[in-house]
């Protein structure tokens, strides 16, 4: 089963471009146009089906920073911030709030693919480290053996 990437961007053209690009990489997509809907998905019953999030920073209502603040400290899919309004301060703030990477739009498909693959590998390694620690502590459960 292909991994699913949640695309959060208020610009319909940009969202469509990202959907098609991500599908060419072999992933499934789910899209939304707002931070509020992204949070509903990431905190709702379908959260386990999302492997990674591509998050626009500037959106009406709850922007990308709001989503990052809301999701901070929660276990979940890695978040890559995509924005046309990139600054060093914004990048640092996003990373501090839990984003795994910060990409300036428009990003080349090659850059986007490398970023997505790297984030997924880091997440897989992090999950494996957690399982190894639990195994050595004797606290490994059946839920820890299920791989997304």
VEXDREN-2710 file (C-alpha; in Angstrom, 1 decimal):
% VEXDREN-2710
k/r/px/py/pz
1/UNK/0.0/0.0/0.0
2/UNK/1.4/3.4/-1.0
3/UNK/2.0/6.0/1.7
4/UNK/-0.4/8.9/1.8
5/UNK/0.7/12.5/1.9
6/UNK/-1.5/15.3/3.2
7/UNK/-1.2/18.5/1.1
8/UNK/-2.3/21.6/2.9
9/UNK/-2.4/24.7/0.7
10/UNK/-5.0/27.4/0.2
11/UNK/-3.9/28.0/-3.5
12/UNK/-5.9/25.6/-5.7
13/UNK/-3.3/25.7/-8.5
14/UNK/-0.4/25.0/-6.2
15/UNK/-2.3/22.3/-4.4
16/UNK/-3.0/20.6/-7.8
17/UNK/0.6/20.8/-8.9
18/UNK/1.7/19.3/-5.6
19/UNK/-0.9/16.5/-5.9
20/UNK/0.3/15.5/-9.4
21/UNK/4.0/15.8/-8.5
22/UNK/3.6/13.6/-5.4
23/UNK/1.5/11.1/-7.3
24/UNK/4.4/10.8/-9.8
25/UNK/6.6/9.8/-6.9
26/UNK/4.3/6.9/-6.2
27/UNK/2.4/8.3/-3.2
28/UNK/-1.3/8.7/-2.6
29/UNK/-2.5/12.2/-1.8
30/UNK/-5.1/13.8/0.4
31/UNK/-5.6/17.6/0.1
32/UNK/-7.1/20.4/2.1
33/UNK/-7.2/24.1/1.7
34/UNK/-7.0/25.2/5.4
35/UNK/-5.1/24.7/8.6
36/UNK/-8.3/24.0/10.5
37/UNK/-9.1/21.1/8.2
38/UNK/-5.6/19.8/8.4
39/UNK/-5.8/19.7/12.2
40/UNK/-9.1/17.9/12.0
41/UNK/-7.5/15.2/9.8
42/UNK/-4.3/15.0/11.8
43/UNK/-6.2/14.6/15.1
44/UNK/-9.1/12.6/13.7
45/UNK/-9.7/8.9/13.1
46/UNK/-7.8/9.0/9.8
47/UNK/-4.6/10.3/11.3
48/UNK/-2.9/6.9/11.0
49/UNK/-3.4/6.9/7.3
50/UNK/-1.3/10.0/6.8
51/UNK/2.5/9.3/6.4
52/UNK/3.7/12.9/5.8
53/UNK/2.3/16.5/5.6
54/UNK/3.2/19.2/3.1
55/UNK/2.1/22.3/4.8
56/UNK/1.8/25.9/3.4
57/UNK/2.8/28.5/5.9
58/UNK/0.6/31.4/4.9
59/UNK/-3.2/30.7/4.7
60/UNK/-6.3/32.5/5.8
61/UNK/-7.5/31.5/9.2
62/UNK/-5.1/29.1/10.9
63/UNK/-1.8/29.3/9.0
64/UNK/1.0/26.8/8.9
65/UNK/2.5/28.0/12.2
66/UNK/-0.8/27.5/13.9
67/UNK/-1.0/24.0/12.7
68/UNK/2.6/23.3/13.9
69/UNK/1.8/24.8/17.3
70/UNK/-1.4/22.7/17.6
71/UNK/0.5/19.5/16.6
72/UNK/3.6/20.1/18.6
73/UNK/4.4/17.3/21.0
74/UNK/1.9/14.9/19.4
75/UNK/3.0/11.8/17.8
76/UNK/2.1/11.9/14.1
77/UNK/3.3/12.3/10.6
78/UNK/6.4/14.4/9.8
79/UNK/5.6/17.9/8.5
80/UNK/7.4/19.6/5.7
81/UNK/6.7/23.4/5.4
82/UNK/6.4/24.8/1.9
83/UNK/6.2/28.5/1.5
84/UNK/6.8/31.3/-1.0
85/UNK/7.4/33.7/1.9
86/UNK/10.6/32.2/3.2
87/UNK/12.8/33.9/5.7
88/UNK/15.5/32.5/8.1
89/UNK/13.3/33.5/11.1
90/UNK/10.3/31.7/9.7
91/UNK/12.4/28.6/9.0
92/UNK/13.8/28.5/12.5
93/UNK/10.4/29.0/14.0
94/UNK/8.9/26.2/12.0
95/UNK/11.7/23.8/12.8
96/UNK/11.4/24.7/16.5
97/UNK/7.6/23.9/16.3
98/UNK/8.4/20.4/14.9
99/UNK/8.7/20.8/11.1
100/UNK/11.3/18.4/9.7
101/UNK/12.2/20.6/6.8
102/UNK/11.4/24.0/5.3
103/UNK/11.2/24.4/1.5
104/UNK/10.8/27.6/-0.5
105/UNK/8.2/27.5/-3.3
106/UNK/8.4/26.9/-6.1
107/UNK/10.4/23.8/-5.3
108/UNK/11.8/21.6/-8.1
109/UNK/10.3/18.1/-8.2
110/UNK/13.7/16.7/-7.5
111/UNK/14.1/18.8/-4.4
112/UNK/10.6/17.9/-3.2
113/UNK/11.2/14.1/-3.8
114/UNK/14.5/14.2/-1.9
115/UNK/12.9/16.1/1.0
116/UNK/9.9/13.7/1.2
117/UNK/12.1/10.6/1.0
118/UNK/14.5/11.9/3.7
119/UNK/11.6/12.8/6.1
120/UNK/10.1/9.3/5.6
121/UNK/13.4/7.6/6.3
122/UNK/14.0/9.7/9.4
123/UNK/10.6/8.8/10.7
124/UNK/11.1/5.1/10.0
125/UNK/14.5/5.2/11.8
126/UNK/12.9/7.0/14.8
127/UNK/10.2/4.4/15.0
128/UNK/12.7/1.6/14.9
129/UNK/14.8/3.2/17.7
130/UNK/11.7/3.5/19.8
131/UNK/10.8/-0.2/19.2
132/UNK/14.4/-1.2/20.1
133/UNK/14.3/0.8/23.4
134/UNK/11.0/-0.7/24.3
135/UNK/12.2/-4.2/23.6
136/UNK/15.3/-3.7/25.8
137/UNK/13.1/-2.3/28.6
138/UNK/10.6/-5.1/28.2
139/UNK/7.8/-2.8/27.4
140/UNK/7.2/-3.7/23.8
141/UNK/3.5/-4.3/23.0
142/UNK/1.7/-5.6/20.0
143/UNK/0.9/-2.1/18.8
144/UNK/4.6/-1.4/18.6
145/UNK/5.0/-4.2/16.1
146/UNK/2.6/-2.7/13.5
147/UNK/4.4/-0.8/10.8
148/UNK/2.7/2.1/9.0
END
